[in-house]
Amino acid sequence: MRFDELEKERQRNRILTQESFPERISVIKNCIDTQHEYIELFFGLLQHRHLTQHGDAEKPIFSAVIKNEIALYSSLILTLDGLNGSGLAILRSVYEALMIAKFASIRKSDNLISKWIAGETIYFSNAILKKIVTPELKELKILWGALCNVSHATIYSYQIFTRFEDIEQEIAGNLAILIMLLGCNFHLINKHYVTREMAYLAKEYHSEEGEFQRRRDAAKIAVKKATIFISAQAREVIRDYSKVWQLAPSISP
């Protein structure tokens, strides 16, 4: 298709997608907004690790929290425009960042962290997935496989059609994955990014009375409302990510 034809199709897709999935789009936007408002309380603290009690192990968490906000937005915009293949490819990176960040928070001495900081290649399945003993992470592993398929030049990658009527199911699938990953993202923020020290400072010095609780509750409620629109298997992704992970004793690469 010519550029101008693709542009017309994109504009048409935006209208039809918003007409077809208004509630799902609304809850995704609300999750993005409320999670940003929650972490916004702590922006002034991030350069003061003596106050937040963060160490080098938390660097992947900072990266995930900041970069995922933009990546999730980018994926949503592409999906609304009917560019679902490109939007889905971005979500693999979001998923990987979430998993690395939580792993780093649990096992602060693993050499994965030094590799990540040095910008070296991390072989995700061996470095992360195979080291998580419990829970089983069945649905998280299924999602990982699906995201890997679309991120490489396989028969599943990107898309052939751009007409809304031909890609409506794929758009719905992207929106479901966005909800899953936003649910996981809230857990990362609330349980691994925000330390007890950060919560104390936010409550006592950096917000109006009750503001910390209000923003945290708003982000939690936003995720709960969003999960109404996904399947039981999709909700299992969020539950398994949010559980306490038990890691294998070995930390060899």
C-alpha positions, 0 to 999 in steps of 0.5 A: 500500500502507498503511504497515503493509503496506509495513513488513511487506514490508520486514521480509520482504524483509530476511530473503529478501535475506539468505537469497538473497545471504549471500556478496555481502552479507558481502563488501560489509560486509567492504569497508566495514569494512576501508576504514574501518579503513584510513582510521581510521589518519589521522583525527588528521592531517586538520587538519594539512595541513603534515604530510599535504601536502594542499591545497585540491585534496584537499577533494573527496577528503576529502568523498568518503572521509567521505561515501561511507562513510555513503552506501554503508552507506545504499544497502546497508540500503535494498537489503537491505530491498527498497527497491532504487530508493531505494538505487540513487539514492544510488549516483549521488552516490557515483559522482560523488563518486569521479570528481570526487575523482580528477579533482581529485587529478590536475588540482589547478588546474582551476576545477572545484575552486573551483566545488566548494568554492563549492558551485556547479553542476558539469556532470559530463559536460562537466567530468569525463568529456569531459576524460578522454582515456584510458582510454576508460572505456566501462563507467564511462560506461555505469554513469553513464548507468544511474545518471542514468536512475534518479536523475531522474523517468524510467520507470527511477526508483525502483520499482513493486513491493516484493515480493522475488520481483518485485525479486530481480534489481534487488536483485542489480544494486544489490549488484553496483554496490555492489561496483564502487563499493567497489572504486573507493573503495579506489583513491581512498583508497589512491592519492589520499587517503593521501599518502606523508607520511601513510603514513610517519607512520602507519608510524612514529608512529600504529600498531603495527609493521606495522599500516599494511600489515596494514590496507591489505592487508586492504582490498585483499584484501576488494575482490579477494574481492568482485569474484568476485561481479561480471561481467567488465564490472563489474570493468572499471569498477574497472580503468578507475577505477584506471588512470592517467588522461590528461586533455585539455590544455584546462581551460576550463569 
